[in-house]
Amino acid sequence: MTDVASVARSPANNRIPGESSMWFFVIGDLIIFGGYFLAYVWYRGQQPEVFLAGQARVNLGIGVANTIVLLTSSLFVALGTAAARAARTAEALRLFVIALILGAAFPVLKLSEYVPEILAGNTPGTNLFFMYYFVMTGLHLCHVMLGLVILSFVIRDLNGSAAPRMSLIETGATYWHMVDVLWIVLFALLYVMR
């Protein structure tokens, strides 16, 4: 019988999950968004009244809903990845489909937030807060859309193969978790921080 400690120390478990090229992309994205986050915080310190007024206009309820949707989706991705590693392909497929459905709710919710803002005259040209709000959440929305495409490829691989590619599953999971990390910071900066 193998104990947990020896499995954790085995050479097969001493690797970074997924493809190294995805990690290069993820780290690059985190650095770029980190620059946006620092600039946002700096400008917020320069014009606190503009940023506080802008934050009062964004829809906190939709922001919370988006956070719940993405975090729950990420949980299903993690569970699906664990199921795939345990060779439970049918379960992994089901979990990734649930993750995709939850993730697909994010763009719908985000658009339902954008439209009233734009109709109320709040656009990227309104002030510095809305410029950062639309640029950062818009870039994040593009990342979510790409993540949904990646999850679709993972689902296709799980559905069409008796032995799905773990590197593809782990790479998709890595990207999806990065999308969640970015959203948590965006949610804190744009909706919560006062």
MDTraj code that builds the backbone (N, CA, C; nanometers):
import mdtraj as md
import numpy as np

residues = "MET THR ASP VAL ALA SER VAL ALA ARG SER PRO ALA ASN ASN ARG ILE PRO GLY GLU SER SER MET TRP PHE PHE VAL ILE GLY ASP LEU ILE ILE PHE GLY GLY TYR PHE LEU ALA TYR VAL TRP TYR ARG GLY GLN GLN PRO GLU VAL PHE LEU ALA GLY GLN ALA ARG VAL ASN LEU GLY ILE GLY VAL ALA ASN THR ILE VAL LEU LEU THR SER SER LEU PHE VAL ALA LEU GLY THR ALA ALA ALA ARG ALA ALA ARG THR ALA GLU ALA LEU ARG LEU PHE VAL ILE ALA LEU ILE LEU GLY ALA ALA PHE PRO VAL LEU LYS LEU SER GLU TYR VAL PRO GLU ILE LEU ALA GLY ASN THR PRO GLY THR ASN LEU PHE PHE MET TYR TYR PHE VAL MET THR GLY LEU HIS LEU CYS HIS VAL MET LEU GLY LEU VAL ILE LEU SER PHE VAL ILE ARG ASP LEU ASN GLY SER ALA ALA PRO ARG MET SER LEU ILE GLU THR GLY ALA THR TYR TRP HIS MET VAL ASP VAL LEU TRP ILE VAL LEU PHE ALA LEU LEU TYR VAL MET ARG".split()
xyz = np.array([
    [0.0849, -0.1176, 0.0000],
    [0.0000, 0.0000, 0.0000],
    [0.0897, 0.1242, 0.0000],
    [0.0551, 0.2239, -0.0816],
    [0.1326, 0.3472, -0.0933],
    [0.0756, 0.4518, 0.0008],
    [0.1655, 0.5140, 0.0785],
    [0.1152, 0.6198, 0.1662],
    [0.1154, 0.7541, 0.0932],
    [0.0386, 0.8476, 0.1454],
    [0.0190, 0.9770, 0.0813],
    [0.1496, 1.0549, 0.0714],
    [0.2341, 1.0473, 0.1727],
    [0.3595, 1.1232, 0.1736],
    [0.4522, 1.0770, 0.0618],
    [0.4594, 0.9469, 0.0363],
    [0.5480, 0.9001, -0.0705],
    [0.4952, 0.9385, -0.2078],
    [0.3632, 0.9404, -0.2239],
    [0.3051, 0.9845, -0.3515],
    [0.3350, 1.1322, -0.3738],
    [0.3233, 1.2130, -0.2699],
    [0.3488, 1.3561, -0.2822],
    [0.4937, 1.3842, -0.3179],
    [0.5866, 1.2967, -0.2768],
    [0.7286, 1.3185, -0.3047],
    [0.7737, 1.2543, -0.4347],
    [0.6886, 1.1801, -0.5021],
    [0.7308, 1.1106, -0.6232],
    [0.7638, 1.2099, -0.7339],
    [0.8603, 1.1761, -0.8205],
    [0.9015, 1.2680, -0.9266],
    [0.7871, 1.3105, -1.0183],
    [0.6886, 1.2247, -1.0394],
    [0.5761, 1.2603, -1.1264],
    [0.4957, 1.3764, -1.0705],
    [0.4971, 1.3939, -0.9375],
    [0.4203, 1.5025, -0.8756],
    [0.5022, 1.6289, -0.8565],
    [0.6296, 1.6263, -0.8932],
    [0.7161, 1.7432, -0.8800],
    [0.7248, 1.8181, -1.0125],
    [0.6128, 1.8430, -1.0713],
    [0.6087, 1.9161, -1.1978],
    [0.4982, 2.0194, -1.1922],
    [0.5120, 2.1185, -1.2758],
    [0.4087, 2.2205, -1.2857],
    [0.3007, 2.1664, -1.3788],
    [0.1732, 2.1709, -1.3378],
    [0.0671, 2.1154, -1.4232],
    [0.0476, 2.1973, -1.5506],
    [0.0100, 2.1292, -1.6565],
    [-0.0181, 2.1975, -1.7828],
    [0.1076, 2.2231, -1.8635],
    [0.0889, 2.2990, -1.9697],
    [0.1979, 2.3321, -2.0612],
    [0.2746, 2.4539, -2.0121],
    [0.4060, 2.4525, -2.0278],
    [0.4887, 2.5655, -1.9837],
    [0.4553, 2.6925, -2.0609],
    [0.4139, 2.6800, -2.1854],
    [0.3778, 2.7987, -2.2642],
    [0.2571, 2.8701, -2.2033],
    [0.1637, 2.7964, -2.1460],
    [0.0491, 2.8596, -2.0805],
    [0.0949, 2.9336, -1.9557],
    [0.1880, 2.8757, -1.8818],
    [0.2390, 2.9445, -1.7632],
    [0.3101, 3.0733, -1.8017],
    [0.3812, 3.0730, -1.9129],
    [0.4457, 3.1948, -1.9629],
    [0.3387, 3.3001, -1.9933],
    [0.2322, 3.2580, -2.0583],
    [0.1211, 3.3483, -2.0905],
    [0.0539, 3.4003, -1.9635],
    [0.0277, 3.3122, -1.8686],
    [-0.0395, 3.3494, -1.7436],
    [0.0446, 3.4500, -1.6655],
    [0.1725, 3.4226, -1.6514],
    [0.2590, 3.5148, -1.5773],
    [0.2671, 3.6497, -1.6485],
    [0.2765, 3.6483, -1.7814],
    [0.2772, 3.7733, -1.8571],
    [0.1487, 3.8523, -1.8375],
    [0.0373, 3.7826, -1.8412],
    [-0.0924, 3.8481, -1.8204],
    [-0.1033, 3.9079, -1.6808],
    [-0.0569, 3.8330, -1.5816],
    [-0.0615, 3.8833, -1.4442],
    [0.0256, 4.0080, -1.4282],
    [0.1382, 4.0114, -1.4963],
    [0.2255, 4.1298, -1.4911],
    [0.1567, 4.2489, -1.5574],
    [0.0965, 4.2271, -1.6734],
    [0.0275, 4.3361, -1.7439],
    [-0.0887, 4.3887, -1.6599],
    [-0.1725, 4.2987, -1.6108],
    [-0.2838, 4.3423, -1.5264],
    [-0.2329, 4.4069, -1.3978],
    [-0.1211, 4.3571, -1.3448],
    [-0.0613, 4.4186, -1.2266],
    [-0.0273, 4.5648, -1.2518],
    [0.0218, 4.5950, -1.3712],
    [0.0486, 4.7345, -1.4080],
    [-0.0788, 4.8176, -1.4095],
    [-0.1854, 4.7606, -1.4664],
    [-0.3155, 4.8303, -1.4649],
    [-0.3641, 4.8531, -1.3216],
    [-0.3493, 4.7517, -1.2372],
    [-0.3955, 4.7632, -1.0985],
    [-0.3188, 4.8728, -1.0245],
    [-0.1864, 4.8770, -1.0433],
    [-0.1060, 4.9806, -0.9774],
    [-0.1437, 5.1198, -1.0275],
    [-0.1626, 5.1336, -1.1587],
    [-0.2023, 5.2639, -1.2140],
    [-0.3387, 5.3054, -1.1608],
    [-0.4308, 5.2105, -1.1532],
    [-0.5640, 5.2397, -1.0998],
    [-0.5541, 5.2926, -0.9572],
    [-0.4788, 5.2230, -0.8735],
    [-0.4655, 5.2630, -0.7333],
    [-0.3992, 5.4013, -0.7240],
    [-0.2989, 5.4259, -0.8073],
    [-0.2307, 5.5559, -0.8036],
    [-0.3272, 5.6678, -0.8429],
    [-0.3977, 5.6511, -0.9546],
    [-0.4925, 5.7551, -0.9988],
    [-0.6088, 5.7697, -0.9016],
    [-0.6478, 5.6592, -0.8402],
    [-0.7540, 5.6675, -0.7396],
    [-0.7102, 5.7558, -0.6232],
    [-0.5847, 5.7465, -0.5856],
    [-0.5310, 5.8321, -0.4812],
    [-0.5239, 5.9787, -0.5229],
    [-0.5113, 6.0026, -0.6534],
    [-0.5048, 6.1395, -0.7040],
    [-0.6436, 6.2038, -0.7150],
    [-0.7440, 6.1233, -0.7462],
    [-0.8804, 6.1747, -0.7663],
    [-0.9815, 6.0889, -0.6885],
    [-0.9731, 6.0841, -0.5587],
    [-1.0606, 5.9929, -0.4828],
    [-1.2090, 6.0226, -0.5011],
    [-1.2465, 6.1494, -0.5155],
    [-1.3885, 6.1816, -0.5295],
    [-1.4466, 6.1284, -0.6609],
    [-1.3678, 6.1332, -0.7681],
    [-1.4129, 6.0812, -0.8980],
    [-1.4308, 5.9296, -0.8901],
    [-1.3367, 5.8629, -0.8278],
    [-1.3417, 5.7172, -0.8191],
    [-1.4528, 5.6706, -0.7256],
    [-1.4719, 5.7400, -0.6152],
    [-1.5810, 5.7034, -0.5238],
    [-1.7175, 5.7244, -0.5896],
    [-1.7315, 5.8343, -0.6632],
    [-1.8582, 5.8598, -0.7340],
    [-1.8821, 5.7538, -0.8405],
    [-1.7771, 5.7127, -0.9117],
    [-1.7908, 5.6080, -1.0130],
    [-1.8267, 5.4743, -0.9519],
    [-1.7609, 5.4418, -0.8398],
    [-1.7911, 5.3153, -0.7728],
    [-1.9356, 5.3109, -0.7239],
    [-1.9874, 5.4249, -0.6839],
    [-2.1263, 5.4289, -0.6365],
    [-2.2241, 5.3978, -0.7494],
    [-2.1804, 5.4139, -0.8744],
    [-2.2687, 5.3910, -0.9889],
    [-2.2660, 5.2463, -1.0399],
    [-2.1578, 5.1734, -1.0132],
    [-2.1514, 5.0363, -1.0653],
    [-2.2440, 4.9459, -0.9844],
    [-2.2866, 4.8391, -1.0463],
    [-2.3854, 4.7501, -0.9880],
    [-2.3164, 4.6439, -0.9018],
    [-2.3147, 4.6665, -0.7709],
    [-2.2500, 4.5737, -0.6780],
    [-2.3146, 4.4352, -0.6829],
    [-2.4462, 4.4295, -0.6971],
    [-2.5155, 4.3000, -0.7033],
    [-2.4671, 4.2148, -0.8189],
    [-2.4517, 4.2755, -0.9359],
    [-2.4011, 4.1995, -1.0513],
    [-2.2551, 4.1629, -1.0293],
    [-2.1780, 4.2519, -0.9674],
    [-2.0389, 4.2199, -0.9361],
    [-2.0280, 4.0991, -0.8440],
    [-2.1140, 4.0932, -0.7432],
    [-2.1160, 3.9785, -0.6518],
    [-2.1583, 3.8525, -0.7276],
    [-2.2618, 3.8638, -0.8108],
    [-2.3079, 3.7483, -0.8888],
    [-2.1971, 3.6963, -0.9804],
    [-2.1249, 3.7874, -1.0455],
    [-2.0139, 3.7463, -1.1317],
    [-1.9055, 3.6756, -1.0514],
    [-1.8789, 3.7252, -0.9324],
    [-1.7779, 3.6630, -0.8473],
    [-1.8199, 3.5219, -0.8092],
    [-1.9436, 3.5050, -0.7694],
    [-1.9944, 3.3721, -0.7313],
    [-1.9903, 3.2772, -0.8509],
    [-2.0329, 3.3262, -0.9666],
    [-2.0342, 3.2429, -1.0879],
    [-1.8930, 3.1959, -1.1225],
    [-1.7963, 3.2885, -1.1215],
    [-1.6603, 3.2493, -1.1597],
    [-1.5946, 3.1590, -1.0563],
    [-1.6124, 3.1891, -0.9285],
    [-1.5511, 3.1046, -0.8262],
    [-1.6119, 2.9643, -0.8257],
    [-1.7423, 2.9554, -0.8442],
    [-1.8073, 2.8243, -0.8498],
    [-1.7616, 2.7477, -0.9740],
    [-1.7511, 2.8185, -1.0852],
    [-1.7016, 2.7556, -1.2072],
    [-1.5605, 2.7027, -1.1871],
    [-1.4773, 2.7817, -1.1206],
    [-1.3402, 2.7398, -1.0940],
    [-1.3355, 2.6162, -1.0042],
    [-1.4275, 2.6088, -0.9095],
    [-1.4359, 2.4905, -0.8241],
    [-1.4653, 2.3669, -0.9093],
    [-1.5600, 2.3787, -1.0023],
    [-1.5930, 2.2640, -1.0879],
    [-1.4771, 2.2278, -1.1802],
    [-1.3994, 2.3263, -1.2244],
    [-1.2798, 2.2977, -1.3047],
    [-1.1792, 2.2190, -1.2208],
    [-1.1584, 2.2605, -1.0956],
    [-1.0651, 2.1897, -1.0076],
    [-1.1129, 2.0464, -0.9817],
    [-1.2425, 2.0312, -0.9553],
    [-1.2974, 1.8971, -0.9327],
    [-1.2887, 1.8119, -1.0594],
    [-1.3147, 1.8737, -1.1742],
    [-1.3050, 1.8020, -1.3009],
    [-1.1626, 1.7580, -1.3312],
    [-1.0669, 1.8431, -1.2991],
    [-0.9268, 1.8074, -1.3204],
    [-0.8874, 1.6912, -1.2302],
    [-0.9311, 1.6948, -1.1050],
    [-0.9022, 1.5845, -1.0125],
    [-0.9666, 1.4550, -1.0618],
    [-1.0889, 1.4634, -1.1130],
    [-1.1560, 1.3437, -1.1657],
    [-1.0816, 1.2886, -1.2872],
    [-1.0351, 1.3774, -1.3738],
    [-0.9596, 1.3321, -1.4922],
    [-0.8291, 1.2645, -1.4502],
    [-0.7629, 1.3202, -1.3504],
    [-0.6384, 1.2583, -1.3013],
    [-0.6642, 1.1192, -1.2439],
    [-0.7827, 1.0993, -1.1870],
    [-0.8193, 0.9695, -1.1299],
    [-0.8819, 0.8777, -1.2343],
    [-0.8745, 0.9171, -1.3617],
    [-0.9277, 0.8376, -1.4732],
    [-1.0789, 0.8198, -1.4659],
    [-1.1478, 0.9154, -1.4063],
    [-1.2947, 0.9156, -1.4042],
    [-1.3414, 1.0145, -1.5119],
    [-1.3267, 0.9745, -1.6364],
    [-1.3486, 1.0629, -1.7500],
    [-1.4922, 1.1129, -1.7588],
    [-1.5891, 1.0258, -1.7378],
    [-1.7299, 1.0677, -1.7470],
    [-1.7615, 1.1735, -1.6414],
    [-1.7105, 1.1551, -1.5213],
    [-1.7321, 1.2534, -1.4151],
    [-1.6612, 1.3850, -1.4484],
    [-1.5393, 1.3743, -1.4992],
    [-1.4642, 1.4944, -1.5378],
    [-1.5392, 1.5721, -1.6460],
    [-1.5927, 1.5003, -1.7423],
    [-1.6694, 1.5646, -1.8491],
    [-1.7887, 1.6399, -1.7917],
    [-1.8636, 1.5754, -1.7044],
    [-1.9807, 1.6392, -1.6436],
    [-1.9406, 1.7653, -1.5655],
    [-1.8331, 1.7566, -1.4904],
    [-1.7884, 1.8705, -1.4093],
    [-1.7405, 1.9869, -1.4965],
    [-1.6712, 1.9567, -1.6050],
    [-1.6255, 2.0637, -1.6953],
    [-1.7427, 2.1270, -1.7706],
    [-1.8447, 2.0488, -1.8028],
    [-1.9636, 2.1066, -1.8670],
    [-2.0329, 2.2040, -1.7708],
    [-2.0449, 2.1655, -1.6449],
    [-2.1043, 2.2558, -1.5446],
    [-2.0206, 2.3834, -1.5330],
    [-1.8877, 2.3669, -1.5311],
    [-1.7982, 2.4835, -1.5233],
    [-1.8176, 2.5758, -1.6427],
    [-1.8323, 2.5177, -1.7607],
    [-1.8528, 2.5977, -1.8824],
    [-1.9851, 2.6734, -1.8756],
    [-2.0899, 2.6076, -1.8320],
    [-2.2215, 2.6730, -1.8224],
    [-2.2162, 2.7884, -1.7235],
    [-2.1554, 2.7659, -1.6084],
    [-2.1415, 2.8738, -1.5104],
    [-2.0564, 2.9871, -1.5664],
    [-1.9468, 2.9521, -1.6306],
    [-1.8599, 3.0541, -1.6897],
    [-1.9303, 3.1348, -1.7970],
    [-2.0195, 3.0700, -1.8723],
    [-2.0933, 3.1404, -1.9781],
    [-2.1915, 3.2417, -1.9215],
    [-2.2274, 3.2271, -1.7942],
    [-2.3155, 3.3264, -1.7315],
    [-2.2430, 3.4592, -1.7106],
    [-2.1105, 3.4550, -1.6987],
    [-2.0344, 3.5776, -1.6722],
    [-2.0534, 3.6819, -1.7831],
    [-2.0330, 3.6489, -1.9108],
    [-2.0519, 3.7512, -2.0147],
    [-2.1950, 3.8053, -2.0195],
    [-2.2915, 3.7192, -1.9935],
    [-2.4312, 3.7647, -1.9930],
    [-2.4519, 3.8671, -1.8818],
    [-2.4028, 3.8348, -1.7629],
    [-2.4143, 3.9276, -1.6502],
    [-2.3365, 4.0561, -1.6767],
    [-2.2174, 4.0433, -1.7332],
    [-2.1350, 4.1619, -1.7587],
    [-2.2033, 4.2534, -1.8604],
    [-2.2620, 4.1974, -1.9644],
    [-2.3332, 4.2797, -2.0633],
    [-2.4568, 4.3445, -2.0012],
    [-2.5232, 4.2725, -1.9102],
    [-2.6397, 4.3315, -1.8435],
    [-2.5977, 4.4436, -1.7492],
    [-2.4710, 4.4488, -1.7159],
    [-2.4175, 4.5597, -1.6365],
    [-2.3709, 4.6735, -1.7270],
    [-2.3064, 4.6395, -1.8380],
    [-2.2547, 4.7415, -1.9302],
    [-2.3659, 4.8259, -1.9922],
    [-2.4704, 4.7606, -2.0400],
    [-2.5742, 4.8316, -2.1158],
    [-2.6367, 4.9457, -2.0361],
    [-2.6830, 4.9250, -1.9126],
    [-2.7392, 5.0375, -1.8374],
    [-2.6371, 5.1485, -1.8111],
    [-2.5116, 5.1114, -1.7889],
    [-2.4080, 5.2131, -1.7670],
    [-2.3919, 5.3004, -1.8908],
    [-2.3831, 5.2371, -2.0049],
    [-2.3643, 5.3117, -2.1297],
    [-2.4878, 5.3966, -2.1600],
    [-2.6069, 5.3403, -2.1390],
    [-2.7300, 5.4162, -2.1625],
    [-2.7427, 5.5351, -2.0676],
    [-2.6827, 5.5230, -1.9490],
    [-2.6842, 5.6339, -1.8526],
    [-2.5760, 5.7376, -1.8842],
    [-2.4977, 5.7122, -1.9897],
    [-2.3953, 5.8074, -2.0298],
    [-2.2592, 5.7823, -1.9691],
    [-2.2428, 5.6697, -1.9003],
    [-2.1132, 5.6357, -1.8413],
    [-2.0346, 5.5494, -1.9396],
    [-1.9373, 5.6095, -2.0045],
    [-1.8545, 5.5428, -2.1042],
    [-1.7079, 5.5594, -2.0642],
    [-1.6157, 5.4970, -2.1359],
    [-1.4742, 5.5159, -2.1032],
    [-1.4301, 5.6627, -2.1089],
    [-1.5018, 5.7458, -2.1834],
    [-1.4668, 5.8870, -2.1915],
    [-1.5283, 5.9743, -2.0831],
    [-1.6104, 5.9168, -1.9966],
    [-1.6782, 5.9946, -1.8931],
    [-1.5791, 6.0514, -1.7922],
    [-1.4964, 5.9654, -1.7358],
    [-1.3932, 6.0081, -1.6411],
    [-1.2922, 5.8955, -1.6271],
    [-1.1919, 5.9192, -1.5423],
    [-1.0841, 5.8222, -1.5265],
    [-1.1330, 5.6909, -1.4654],
    [-1.2280, 5.6981, -1.3723],
    [-1.2791, 5.5737, -1.3138],
    [-1.3418, 5.4869, -1.4225],
    [-1.4318, 5.5448, -1.5024],
    [-1.5004, 5.4631, -1.6035],
    [-1.4060, 5.4195, -1.7147],
    [-1.3004, 5.4961, -1.7402],
    [-1.2007, 5.4511, -1.8371],
    [-1.1360, 5.3217, -1.7856],
    [-1.0908, 5.3228, -1.6591],
    [-1.0308, 5.2016, -1.6024],
    [-1.1331, 5.0893, -1.5891],
    [-1.2539, 5.1232, -1.5483],
    [-1.3588, 5.0235, -1.5318],
    [-1.3841, 4.9487, -1.6635],
    [-1.4071, 5.0231, -1.7706],
    [-1.4384, 4.9576, -1.8981],
    [-1.3166, 4.8889, -1.9595],
    [-1.1994, 4.9490, -1.9490],
    [-1.0802, 4.8864, -2.0073],
    [-1.0457, 4.7575, -1.9334],
    [-1.0395, 4.7649, -1.8003],
    [-0.9985, 4.6454, -1.7259],
    [-1.1044, 4.5349, -1.7297],
    [-1.2325, 4.5706, -1.7125],
    [-1.3350, 4.4658, -1.7177],
    [-1.3549, 4.4164, -1.8611],
    [-1.3341, 4.5038, -1.9582],
    [-1.3432, 4.4618, -2.0985],
    [-1.2329, 4.3636, -2.1355],
    [-1.1096, 4.3925, -2.0921],
    [-1.0001, 4.2981, -2.1164],
    [-1.0259, 4.1667, -2.0440],
    [-1.0768, 4.1770, -1.9232],
    [-1.1082, 4.0552, -1.8494],
    [-1.2183, 3.9760, -1.9206],
    [-1.3182, 4.0449, -1.9712],
    [-1.4257, 3.9770, -2.0448],
    [-1.3695, 3.9024, -2.1660],
    [-1.2729, 3.9632, -2.2352],
    [-1.2078, 3.8940, -2.3477],
    [-1.1367, 3.7679, -2.2994],
    [-1.0734, 3.7761, -2.1818],
    [-1.0077, 3.6588, -2.1253],
    [-1.1092, 3.5502, -2.0884],
    [-1.2235, 3.5908, -2.0364],
    [-1.3280, 3.4937, -2.0044],
    [-1.3748, 3.4244, -2.1326],
    [-1.3962, 3.5020, -2.2382],
    [-1.4426, 3.4424, -2.3642],
    [-1.3400, 3.3420, -2.4178],
    [-1.2116, 3.3777, -2.4123],
    [-1.1075, 3.2839, -2.4543],
    [-1.1081, 3.1617, -2.3628],
    [-1.1273, 3.1836, -2.2338],
    [-1.1343, 3.0719, -2.1399],
    [-1.2482, 2.9765, -2.1714],
    [-1.3612, 3.0314, -2.2135],
    [-1.4743, 2.9460, -2.2509],
    [-1.4408, 2.8612, -2.3735],
    [-1.3675, 2.9181, -2.4670],
    [-1.3228, 2.8419, -2.5849],
    [-1.2278, 2.7303, -2.5406],
    [-1.1348, 2.7632, -2.4510],
    [-1.0402, 2.6626, -2.4018],
    [-1.1140, 2.5511, -2.3281],
    [-1.2108, 2.5880, -2.2428],
    [-1.2892, 2.4851, -2.1734],
    [-1.3655, 2.3979, -2.2732],
    [-1.4107, 2.4563, -2.3826],
    [-1.4796, 2.3781, -2.4865],
    [-1.3866, 2.2743, -2.5481],
    [-1.2605, 2.3117, -2.5691],
    [-1.1633, 2.2150, -2.6214],
    [-1.1376, 2.1033, -2.5198],
    [-1.1312, 2.1386, -2.3926],
    [-1.1129, 2.0372, -2.2881],
    [-1.2312, 1.9407, -2.2891],
    [-1.3522, 1.9961, -2.2979],
    [-1.4735, 1.9129, -2.3008],
    [-1.4745, 1.8221, -2.4231],
    [-1.4361, 1.8763, -2.5372],
    [-1.4311, 1.7950, -2.6585],
    [-1.3334, 1.6791, -2.6419],
    [-1.2182, 1.7076, -2.5797],
    [-1.1184, 1.6022, -2.5583],
    [-1.1703, 1.4973, -2.4597],
    [-1.2364, 1.5423, -2.3540],
    [-1.2917, 1.4483, -2.2560],
    [-1.4032, 1.3636, -2.3173],
    [-1.4798, 1.4213, -2.4058],
    [-1.5939, 1.3522, -2.4659],
    [-1.5512, 1.2553, -2.5755],
    [-1.4418, 1.2835, -2.6436],
    [-1.4069, 1.2028, -2.7596],
    [-1.2928, 1.1069, -2.7384],
    [-1.2444, 1.0949, -2.6156],
    [-1.1262, 1.0136, -2.5954],
    [-1.1406, 0.9281, -2.4705],
    [-1.0993, 0.8023, -2.4833],
    [-1.0996, 0.7138, -2.3659],
    [-0.9874, 0.7543, -2.2704],
    [-0.8804, 0.8105, -2.3266],
    [-0.7671, 0.8560, -2.2459],
    [-0.7399, 1.0032, -2.2798],
    [-0.8121, 1.0947, -2.2171],
    [-0.7942, 1.2367, -2.2482],
    [-0.6536, 1.2849, -2.2116],
    [-0.6120, 1.3907, -2.2781],
    [-0.4777, 1.4472, -2.2554],
    [-0.4778, 1.5310, -2.1276],
    [-0.4062, 1.4841, -2.0277],
    [-0.3996, 1.5573, -1.9002],
    [-0.3349, 1.6937, -1.9185],
    [-0.2384, 1.7032, -2.0097],
    [-0.1725, 1.8335, -2.0290],
    [-0.2726, 1.9373, -2.0790],
    [-0.3660, 1.8969, -2.1649],
    [-0.4690, 1.9899, -2.2135],
    [-0.5637, 2.0282, -2.1003],
    [-0.6042, 1.9316, -2.0210],
    [-0.6956, 1.9574, -1.9096],
    [-0.6296, 2.0512, -1.8087],
    [-0.5057, 2.0233, -1.7732],
    [-0.4347, 2.1067, -1.6759],
    [-0.4068, 2.2460, -1.7302],
    [-0.3780, 2.2549, -1.8592],
    [-0.3536, 2.3854, -1.9210],
    [-0.4812, 2.4683, -1.9198],
    [-0.5933, 2.4060, -1.9541],
    [-0.7218, 2.4758, -1.9495],
    [-0.7563, 2.5199, -1.8084],
    [-0.7308, 2.4343, -1.7124],
    [-0.7590, 2.4676, -1.5721],
    [-0.6709, 2.5825, -1.5251],
    [-0.5451, 2.5821, -1.5638],
    [-0.4532, 2.6900, -1.5271],
    [-0.5039, 2.8241, -1.5785],
    [-0.5430, 2.8250, -1.7043],
    [-0.5920, 2.9506, -1.7633],
    [-0.7194, 2.9970, -1.6918],
    [-0.8118, 2.9049, -1.6680],
    [-0.9397, 2.9416, -1.6057],
    [-0.9191, 2.9957, -1.4644],
    [-0.8270, 2.9355, -1.3907],
    [-0.7993, 2.9840, -1.2554],
    [-0.7359, 3.1241, -1.2597],
    [-0.6531, 3.1514, -1.3618],
    [-0.5964, 3.2856, -1.3762],
    [-0.7069, 3.3880, -1.3997],
    [-0.8047, 3.3518, -1.4812],
    [-0.9183, 3.4407, -1.5070],
    [-0.9892, 3.4737, -1.3755],
    [-1.0041, 3.3746, -1.2900],
    [-1.0680, 3.3965, -1.1595],
    [-0.9857, 3.4872, -1.0696],
    [-0.8556, 3.4648, -1.0649],
    [-0.7688, 3.5481, -0.9817],
    [-0.7783, 3.6940, -1.0262],
    [-0.7742, 3.7168, -1.1566],
    [-0.7859, 3.8539, -1.2075],
    [-0.9191, 3.9160, -1.1662],
    [-1.0270, 3.8389, -1.1753],
    [-1.1578, 3.8934, -1.1391],
    [-1.1659, 3.9293, -0.9904],
    [-1.1076, 3.8468, -0.9058],
    [-1.1117, 3.8761, -0.7626],
    [-1.0471, 4.0112, -0.7340],
    [-0.9337, 4.0378, -0.7980],
    [-0.8672, 4.1673, -0.7788],
    [-0.9516, 4.2792, -0.8384],
    [-1.0051, 4.2569, -0.9592],
    [-1.0909, 4.3586, -1.0214],
    [-1.2134, 4.3885, -0.9354],
    [-1.2758, 4.2855, -0.8838],
    [-1.3928, 4.3038, -0.7997],
    [-1.3575, 4.3866, -0.6765],
    [-1.2455, 4.3533, -0.6145],
    [-1.2029, 4.4277, -0.4950],
    [-1.1763, 4.5745, -0.5283],
    [-1.1048, 4.5995, -0.6372],
    [-1.0676, 4.7368, -0.6729],
    [-1.1880, 4.8193, -0.7187],
    [-1.2692, 4.7632, -0.8062],
    [-1.3748, 4.8406, -0.8716],
    [-1.5047, 4.8461, -0.7927],
    [-1.5329, 4.7447, -0.7141],
    [-1.6631, 4.7364, -0.6477],
    [-1.6569, 4.7538, -0.4950],
    [-1.5476, 4.7075, -0.4330],
    [-1.5446, 4.6983, -0.2879],
    [-1.4610, 4.8062, -0.2215],
    [-1.3404, 4.8285, -0.2727],
    [-1.2468, 4.9220, -0.2080],
    [-1.3029, 5.0627, -0.2051],
    [-1.3113, 5.1211, -0.0876],
    [-1.3644, 5.2574, -0.0729],
    [-1.2595, 5.3482, -0.0176],
])
top = md.Topology()
chain = top.add_chain()
for i, resn in enumerate(residues, 1):
    res = top.add_residue(resn, chain, resSeq=i)
    for name in ("N", "CA", "C"):
        top.add_atom(name, md.element.get_by_symbol(name[0]), res)
traj = md.Trajectory(xyz[None], top)
